[in-house]
Amino acid sequence: MGAENSSKQILRIHRSKKQAKESYDRISKFYDLFAGIFEKK
């Protein structure tokens, strides 16, 4: 993260808890897949 990123503004996302959960549930499958490849137990 360089200096160019420090001037960008982070915008709030307005969504319901249900929408957030649905979004998380959708991407969590892929996260688990990729995390499993790189994590060592």
C-alpha positions in Angstrom: 0.0 0.0 0.0 1.8 3.0 -1.3 1.2 6.7 -0.9 -1.3 6.7 -3.7 -3.7 4.6 -1.7 -3.6 6.9 1.4 -5.4 9.7 -0.4 -8.3 7.5 -1.5 -11.5 7.6 0.5 -13.2 4.5 1.9 -16.9 4.6 1.2 -19.5 3.0 3.5 -21.6 0.2 2.0 -25.3 0.4 3.0 -26.8 -3.0 3.1 -28.8 -5.1 5.5 -27.4 -7.8 7.7 -29.2 -10.4 5.5 -27.5 -9.0 2.4 -24.1 -9.0 4.1 -24.5 -12.6 5.3 -25.6 -13.7 1.8 -22.5 -12.0 0.3 -20.2 -13.5 2.9 -21.7 -17.0 2.5 -21.2 -16.7 -1.2 -17.5 -15.8 -1.0 -16.6 -17.9 2.0 -16.6 -21.1 -0.1 -13.8 -19.6 -2.3 -11.9 -18.2 0.7 -11.9 -21.7 2.4 -10.7 -23.3 -0.8 -7.8 -20.8 -1.3 -6.9 -20.6 2.4 -6.7 -24.3 2.6 -4.1 -24.4 -0.1 -1.8 -21.9 1.6 -2.3 -22.7 5.3 -0.3 -25.3 7.0 -1.6 -27.1 10.0 
